């Protein structure tokens, strides 16, 4: 791995990595049964440098912003590196957002350039605010030959016949602007510096080292903080290989493990549950005799790996299971959302190490990682290197708000000094999560203090962002809350959204209201939907600016209504 202390920017570190491991394979792109491409570090550089030079020729310079809206593929990483070479700032956007949401974030980030996959660009051109976009250059990938690109250019044809001029940046300069929530409400653009990323990579790499030949299967979207670090920065600065797949159907993910001998993969709990479901179905289909043998081997493996993994032993005892994972899998890293201890125990018993991590975009990914020394599924581990953690105002059980301080903490929220001041106090990042540090220095989580949920897919959902969908329902006023924010349960599981509605005077909460709420709810993506609603008979408390005092309202509801009174949808 490169000595990241020597570098001032991601561009400088990645440039040296491309030279140091020039003949090693850095990227492989699979497409169902075939392989679309395989690229060495030298070829990666040869693809990115003409793109960077063309950006420079267009006037793109240090500090300017370039958004990326693509599925996981080599062009994503090539585009990001070209931006870093030119001294620019990468704005990774979730390709699953709607056209209007993309346009909102493009405007908020003040991006001058955007790299967009053709289907997403076609959708964006149909957005209500499309004509008002301020993008200077749009580069569209894999567009059909006769496609109307609405003023955009083809990514594949955008290059200059010269070497780019590397634009150095300092550690305190902005590297990325990463949005930690959805849209529709108040965009939360985390401004992350080159130092944030370099320090985070140096802190996590000792736990997950990369080397030429180590292979990472990238299935979490690269715009996500976990995969940007684990599926780009870490493997590239260690000479490893990143595997992208054009389809994430389970059978092709399973095939990728064996074809490419995967070393690491980061997952969110939902993916881990799907893997568990598939394995359980296979185990249940075994003949009775083989099931008995498997259960006996699992008991032996469990006994010898109770404290920590012993990969060699597990691969010998449970050979067929490990063979199905390629035979060289060192670890699965699960993060982005709460993971049930029983789920981690299932994989640990199979001899597949599960490193449970806790973090947030504002801290540039990882805050703690369970290093399996010993295996503790009831915690999210100890702080990563350079990370300080303290618990504010702990109660009698030692539970309070988790706050962190580190060189990895973002500099600010973009163009939002008020929210920045509320979130970073005296250098400490207030996470909004409730936790306790136990006697072994491991962090245990017990719920959220803030009005937010994290889905099993690892997506942050801010209730305020959902409210636009319910605008116009026939009531006097309404608001959306995380149910655990109103009725704390000291758990990270089973988080739900609830709609609080205040009818007009004399209005009855009849079936028509429920029908309308259900109709609006059905317009939302599954992970954004509310679980139900409650009726509130009093005016919402508001400040001088007529904004709802959410904290006060939540406290009032908790005192007068029980969670069981929520009308389920």
C-alpha positions in Angstrom: 0.0 0.0 0.0 1.1 3.6 -0.6 2.2 5.6 2.4 -0.7 8.1 2.4 1.0 10.4 4.8 3.2 11.5 1.9 0.3 12.8 -0.2 -1.7 16.1 -0.2 -4.5 14.9 -2.4 -6.4 11.9 -3.7 -5.3 12.8 -7.2 -1.6 12.7 -6.3 -2.0 9.3 -4.5 -3.9 7.7 -7.3 -1.5 9.0 -9.9 1.4 7.3 -8.1 -0.7 4.1 -7.7 -1.2 3.9 -11.5 2.5 4.1 -12.0 3.5 1.8 -9.2 1.1 -1.0 -10.3 0.9 -0.2 -14.0 0.9 -3.9 -15.2 -1.6 -5.1 -12.5 -5.3 -5.5 -13.3 -7.3 -2.7 -11.5 -10.8 -3.2 -13.0 -12.9 -6.0 -14.3 -16.4 -5.6 -15.6 -18.7 -8.6 -15.8 -22.0 -8.9 -17.6 -23.9 -12.1 -16.8 -22.0 -15.0 -18.3 -19.4 -12.9 -20.0 -16.7 -10.4 -19.2 -17.1 -7.0 -20.8 -13.7 -5.6 -20.0 -10.5 -6.0 -18.1 -8.2 -3.1 -17.5 -4.7 -2.7 -16.0 -3.6 0.4 -14.1 -1.7 1.6 -17.2 -4.8 1.3 -19.3 -6.9 3.1 -16.7 -4.4 6.0 -16.8 -4.5 6.0 -20.6 -8.3 6.2 -20.5 -8.5 8.9 -17.9 -5.7 11.3 -18.9 -7.3 12.4 -22.3 -10.6 12.9 -20.5 -8.9 15.1 -17.9 -7.1 17.1 -20.6 -10.4 17.7 -22.4 -12.0 18.9 -19.2 -9.1 21.4 -18.7 -9.4 22.6 -22.3 -13.1 23.3 -21.6 -12.2 25.6 -18.8 -12.8 23.2 -16.0 -10.3 24.0 -13.2 -9.3 23.6 -9.6 -12.3 23.7 -7.2 -14.9 23.3 -9.8 -17.5 20.6 -9.3 -18.4 17.6 -11.5 -21.3 15.3 -10.7 -21.4 11.6 -11.5 -24.7 9.8 -12.1 -23.9 6.2 -13.1 -24.2 2.6 -12.0 -21.1 0.9 -10.8 -18.7 0.6 -13.8 -15.2 1.5 -14.9 -16.3 4.8 -16.4 -17.4 5.9 -12.9 -13.9 5.6 -11.5 -12.2 6.9 -14.7 -14.4 10.0 -14.6 -13.7 10.6 -10.9 -9.9 10.3 -11.4 -10.0 12.7 -14.4 -11.8 15.2 -12.2 -9.1 14.8 -9.5 -6.3 15.2 -12.0 -7.8 18.5 -13.1 -8.1 19.7 -9.5 -11.8 19.4 -9.4 -14.4 18.3 -6.9 -16.4 15.1 -7.4 -20.1 15.2 -6.6 -21.3 11.5 -6.4 -25.1 11.3 -6.9 -27.4 8.3 -6.3 -28.4 7.1 -9.8 -31.7 5.8 -8.2 -33.0 9.3 -7.5 -35.7 10.8 -9.7 -35.0 13.3 -12.5 -36.3 16.2 -10.3 -34.2 15.0 -7.4 -31.1 14.9 -9.6 -31.8 18.4 -10.9 -32.3 19.7 -7.4 -28.9 18.3 -6.2 -27.1 19.4 -9.4 -28.4 22.9 -8.7 -27.6 22.8 -5.0 -24.0 21.5 -5.6 -23.4 24.1 -8.3 -21.9 21.4 -10.5 -20.4 22.7 -13.8 -19.9 19.3 -15.3 -21.8 16.1 -15.1 -21.0 12.5 -16.2 -24.3 10.7 -16.8 -25.3 7.3 -17.9 -27.6 7.6 -20.9 -30.9 6.2 -19.4 -30.5 8.7 -16.5 -29.8 11.6 -18.7 -32.8 10.8 -20.9 -34.9 10.9 -17.7 -33.3 14.1 -16.5 -34.1 15.9 -19.7 -37.8 15.2 -18.9 -37.6 16.8 -15.5 -39.6 19.9 -14.7 -36.5 22.0 -13.9 -34.4 20.8 -16.8 -34.4 24.0 -18.8 -33.1 25.9 -15.8 -30.0 23.7 -15.2 -26.6 25.5 -15.1 -24.4 22.6 -16.3 -21.7 23.8 -18.7 -20.7 20.3 -19.9 -22.7 17.0 -19.8 -20.9 13.8 -20.9 -23.3 10.9 -21.5 -22.1 7.3 -21.6 -23.2 4.6 -24.0 -25.7 6.7 -25.9 -27.3 5.2 -29.0 -25.9 6.4 -32.3 -29.0 8.4 -33.2 -30.0 9.6 -29.8 -30.9 13.3 -29.2 -28.7 14.2 -26.3 -30.3 17.6 -25.7 -27.0 19.5 -25.9 -24.9 16.8 -24.1 -21.7 15.3 -25.5 -20.7 11.6 -25.8 -18.3 10.5 -23.0 -16.5 8.1 -25.4 -15.7 10.9 -27.8 -14.6 13.5 -25.3 -10.8 13.6 -25.2 -7.9 15.7 -26.0 -4.7 14.7 -27.8 -2.3 15.8 -25.1 -1.3 15.0 -21.6 -3.2 16.7 -18.9 -1.7 19.2 -16.6 -1.9 17.8 -13.1 -3.4 20.4 -10.8 -2.2 19.8 -7.3 -4.5 20.4 -4.3 -3.9 20.7 -0.6 -5.1 18.4 2.1 -7.7 21.0 3.2 -9.2 21.5 -0.2 -12.5 19.9 -1.0 -12.3 16.5 -2.6 -16.0 15.5 -2.7 -19.5 16.8 -1.9 -21.5 13.8 -0.8 -25.2 14.1 -0.1 -26.2 12.2 3.1 -30.0 12.2 2.5 -32.6 12.2 -0.1 -34.1 15.3 -1.5 -37.4 17.2 -1.5 -36.5 18.9 1.7 -33.2 20.4 2.8 -30.3 18.9 0.9 -27.4 17.9 3.1 -24.2 18.1 1.1 -21.2 16.9 3.2 -18.1 18.8 2.2 -15.2 16.2 2.5 -11.6 17.2 2.1 -8.7 15.3 0.6 -7.4 15.0 4.2 -10.7 13.3 5.3 -10.3 10.6 2.6 -6.5 10.1 3.1 -6.9 9.8 6.8 -9.9 7.4 6.6 -8.1 5.2 4.1 -5.0 5.0 6.3 -7.2 4.2 9.4 -9.1 1.4 7.8 -6.6 -0.3 5.5 -4.7 -2.1 8.4 -8.0 -4.0 9.0 -8.7 -4.6 5.3 -5.3 -4.5 3.5 -5.1 -4.6 -0.3 -2.3 -5.9 -2.5 -1.9 -6.9 -6.1 -4.2 -9.9 -6.5 -6.7 -8.9 -3.8 -10.1 -8.6 -5.3 -13.1 -6.5 -4.2 -16.6 -7.2 -5.5 -18.3 -3.8 -5.8 -22.1 -4.1 -5.4 -23.0 -1.1 -3.2 -23.5 2.0 -5.4 -20.1 3.8 -5.8 -21.8 7.1 -4.8 -22.2 5.5 -1.3 -19.5 6.5 1.1 -18.7 2.8 1.8 -18.1 1.8 -1.8 -16.3 5.0 -2.8 -13.7 4.1 -0.1 -13.8 0.3 -0.2 -14.4 0.0 -4.0 -12.1 2.7 -5.2 -9.6 4.5 -2.9 -8.5 1.5 -0.8 -8.0 -1.1 -3.5 -6.3 1.4 -5.9 -3.8 2.7 -3.3 -3.0 -0.9 -2.5 -2.8 -2.3 -6.1 -5.9 -4.4 -5.8 -8.6 -5.2 -8.3 -12.2 -4.0 -8.3 -15.0 -6.2 -9.9 -18.1 -4.5 -11.3 -21.2 -6.4 -12.5 -23.7 -5.1 -15.0 -26.5 -7.0 -13.1 -26.9 -7.6 -9.4 -29.2 -10.6 -9.7 -28.2 -13.1 -7.0 -27.1 -15.9 -9.3 -24.6 -13.6 -11.0 -23.2 -12.3 -7.7 -22.8 -15.9 -6.6 -21.0 -16.8 -9.9 -18.7 -13.8 -9.5 -17.4 -15.1 -6.2 -16.2 -18.3 -7.8 -15.1 -16.8 -11.1 -13.0 -14.0 -9.6 -12.0 -15.5 -6.3 -13.2 -12.5 -4.3 -11.2 -11.4 -1.3 -13.6 -8.7 0.2 -17.1 -7.4 -0.4 -18.9 -4.7 1.5 -22.7 -5.2 1.9 -25.6 -3.6 3.6 -27.8 -5.7 5.9 -30.4 -6.3 3.2 -27.9 -8.0 0.9 -26.5 -10.0 3.8 -30.1 -11.2 4.6 -30.5 -12.3 1.0 -27.3 -14.2 1.1 -28.4 -15.9 4.3 -31.8 -16.8 2.8 -30.2 -18.5 -0.2 -27.8 -20.5 2.0 -30.6 -21.6 4.3 -32.7 -22.8 1.3 -29.7 -24.8 0.0 -29.1 -26.3 3.5 -32.8 -27.3 3.8 -32.7 -29.0 0.4 -29.9 -31.4 1.5 -30.7 -35.0 2.2 -31.3 -35.8 5.9 -27.9 -37.5 6.3 -26.0 -34.6 4.8 -27.9 -32.1 7.0 -26.7 -34.1 10.1 -23.1 -34.0 8.8 -23.3 -30.3 8.1 -24.8 -29.5 11.5 -22.0 -31.5 13.2 -19.4 -29.6 11.3 -21.0 -26.3 12.2 -20.9 -27.2 15.9 -17.2 -28.1 15.6 -16.4 -24.8 13.7 -18.5 -22.8 16.2 -16.6 -24.3 19.1 -13.1 -23.5 17.7 -14.0 -20.0 16.4 -16.1 -18.8 19.3 -13.6 -16.0 20.1 -12.3 -15.1 16.7 -12.2 -16.4 13.1 -9.8 -19.2 12.1 -10.1 -19.1 8.3 -7.9 -22.1 7.6 -9.8 -24.4 9.9 -13.2 -23.2 8.6 -12.2 -23.7 5.0 -11.1 -27.2 5.8 -14.2 -28.2 7.8 -16.8 -26.4 5.6 -15.0 -26.8 2.3 -18.1 -26.8 0.0 -19.5 -23.6 1.6 -16.2 -21.7 1.3 -15.8 -23.1 -2.2 -19.1 -21.5 -3.2 -17.7 -18.1 -2.0 -14.6 -18.6 -4.2 -12.4 -20.2 -1.6 -10.4 -16.9 -0.9 -13.0 -14.7 0.8 -11.3 -13.0 3.8 -14.2 -10.9 5.0 -17.6 -9.4 4.4 -17.9 -5.8 5.7 -21.4 -4.9 6.7 -22.4 -1.3 7.4 -24.6 1.5 6.4 -27.4 0.3 8.7 -28.2 -1.7 11.8 -27.3 -5.4 11.5 -29.1 -8.0 13.7 -26.6 -10.0 15.8 -28.2 -13.3 14.8 -27.5 -12.5 11.2 -23.8 -12.0 11.9 -23.6 -15.1 14.1 -25.0 -17.1 11.2 -22.1 -16.2 8.9 -19.5 -16.4 11.7 -20.6 -20.0 12.4 -19.9 -20.7 8.7 -16.4 -19.4 9.2 -17.0 -16.3 7.0 -15.8 -13.3 9.0 -18.3 -10.5 9.3 -16.8 -7.1 10.2 -19.6 -5.0 11.5 -18.9 -1.3 11.0 -20.6 1.9 12.1 -20.1 5.3 10.5 -21.7 8.1 8.6 -21.0 10.3 5.6 -20.2 13.2 7.8 -17.3 11.2 9.3 -16.1 10.1 5.8 -17.4 6.5 6.3 -16.1 4.4 9.3 -16.3 5.5 12.9 -15.9 2.0 14.5 -15.2 -1.5 13.2 -15.6 -4.7 15.0 -12.2 -6.2 14.5 -13.4 -9.7 15.7 -10.9 -9.7 18.5 -13.0 -11.1 20.0 -16.2 -11.7 17.9 -18.9 -9.5 19.5 -22.1 -9.4 17.4 -23.8 -7.2 20.1 -21.4 -4.2 19.4 -20.2 -2.2 16.4 -16.6 -2.4 17.6 -13.9 0.0 18.6 -13.0 3.3 17.1 -10.8 3.2 14.0 -7.3 4.7 14.2 -7.4 8.4 15.0 -11.1 8.4 16.0 -12.2 9.8 19.4 -15.6 8.9 20.7 -17.5 10.3 23.7 -21.0 9.9 24.9 -22.9 13.1 25.8 -25.1 13.3 28.9 -25.2 9.5 29.6 -28.1 8.3 31.6 -28.0 5.8 34.5 -27.2 3.0 32.0 -24.4 5.0 30.4 -26.5 5.6 27.2 -26.3 9.0 25.6 -25.6 10.7 22.2 -22.5 9.4 20.4 -20.2 12.2 19.4 -16.9 11.8 17.5 -13.8 13.8 16.7 -11.3 13.0 14.0 -9.4 14.3 11.0 -12.0 12.4 9.0 -14.9 14.6 10.0 -16.2 16.7 7.2 -15.5 20.4 7.1 -19.1 21.5 6.8 -22.5 21.1 5.1 -22.5 22.9 1.8 -23.9 26.4 2.0 -25.6 25.7 5.3 -23.7 27.3 8.3 -26.8 26.9 10.6 -26.9 23.1 10.1 -23.2 22.9 10.3 -23.2 24.7 13.7 -25.9 22.4 15.0 -24.0 19.2 13.9 -20.3 20.1 14.7 -19.9 21.6 18.1 -16.4 22.5 19.4 -14.9 20.1 16.8 -17.1 17.2 17.8 -19.6 15.7 15.4 -23.0 15.0 16.9 -24.1 11.8 15.3 -27.7 11.8 16.6 -27.2 8.1 17.5 -27.7 6.8 21.1 -24.9 4.6 22.4 -22.8 3.3 25.2 -19.1 2.4 25.4 -18.7 -0.8 27.4 -15.8 -1.9 29.6 -13.9 -3.4 26.7 -14.0 -0.1 24.8 -16.6 -1.3 22.3 -19.5 0.8 21.2 -23.1 -0.5 21.5 -25.9 1.4 19.8 -29.4 1.8 21.2 -31.4 3.9 18.8 -31.5 7.4 17.4 -31.9 10.8 19.0 -32.5 12.5 15.7 -35.6 12.3 13.5 -34.1 10.0 10.9 -34.2 6.4 9.9 -31.6 4.2 8.1 -33.1 1.5 5.9 -31.6 -2.0 5.6 -30.3 -0.9 2.2 -28.2 1.7 4.0 -30.2 4.7 2.9 -30.7 7.7 5.2 -34.3 8.8 5.2 -35.1 12.2 6.6 -38.9 12.5 7.3 -38.9 16.1 6.2 -37.9 14.9 2.7 -41.1 12.8 2.5 -43.5 15.5 3.3 -43.8 16.9 -0.2 -45.6 13.7 -1.2 -48.4 14.4 1.2 -48.7 18.1 0.4 -52.4 18.9 -0.2 -54.0 16.1 1.7 -57.3 17.4 3.2 -56.2 18.3 6.7 -55.2 21.5 8.5 -51.6 20.4 8.9 -49.3 17.4 9.0 -45.8 16.2 9.6 -43.7 13.1 9.2 -41.6 11.6 12.0 -39.5 8.6 12.6 -41.6 6.5 15.0 -38.6 5.8 17.2 -38.1 9.5 17.5 -41.5 10.0 19.1 -41.6 6.7 21.1 -37.9 5.7 21.8 -37.5 1.9 22.0 -33.7 1.7 22.5 -33.3 -0.4 19.4 -31.8 0.2 15.9 -34.2 -2.4 14.3 -37.7 -2.0 13.0 -37.5 1.7 12.3 -40.6 3.2 10.7 -42.0 6.5 9.5 -45.3 7.8 10.8 -47.5 10.6 9.5 -49.0 12.9 12.1 -52.2 14.6 10.8 -54.2 17.4 12.4 -57.7 17.6 10.9 -59.6 20.8 10.3 -62.0 21.7 13.1 -65.0 19.5 12.9 -63.4 17.3 10.3 -63.7 13.5 10.9 -60.8 11.2 10.1 -62.8 9.0 7.8 -62.0 6.4 5.2 -61.6 9.0 2.5 -58.6 10.4 4.4 -57.0 7.0 4.8 -57.6 6.3 1.1 -55.8 9.5 0.1 -52.9 8.9 2.4 -52.5 5.4 1.1 -52.6 6.7 -2.5 -49.9 9.2 -1.8 -47.9 6.7 0.1 -48.0 4.3 -2.9 -46.2 7.0 -5.0 -43.1 6.7 -2.9 -40.3 4.1 -3.3 -40.8 1.2 -1.0 -38.1 2.2 1.4 -39.5 5.8 1.8 -43.1 4.8 2.6 -44.7 5.6 5.9 -45.9 2.7 8.1 -49.0 4.5 9.2 -50.5 7.6 10.6 -51.9 9.1 13.9 -54.5 11.7 14.4 -53.5 14.8 16.5 -56.2 17.1 17.7 -54.2 20.2 18.6 -52.4 22.9 16.6 -48.8 22.1 15.9 -46.3 24.2 18.0 -44.5 26.7 15.7 -41.6 29.2 16.0 -41.7 32.9 15.0 -41.0 31.8 11.4 -44.0 29.5 11.5 -41.8 26.4 11.3 -43.0 23.4 13.2 -41.1 22.8 16.5 -40.6 19.1 15.8 -38.9 18.3 19.1 -41.8 19.9 21.1 -44.4 18.3 18.9 -42.8 14.9 19.3 -42.7 15.3 23.1 -46.4 16.3 23.2 -47.4 13.3 21.1 -45.4 10.9 23.2 -47.1 12.1 26.3 -50.7 11.7 25.0 -50.6 9.0 22.4 -49.3 5.4 22.4 -47.5 3.9 19.5 -50.2 1.3 19.3 -52.7 4.0 18.2 -51.0 4.4 14.9 -53.3 3.4 12.0 -51.3 0.9 9.9 -51.2 1.2 6.1 
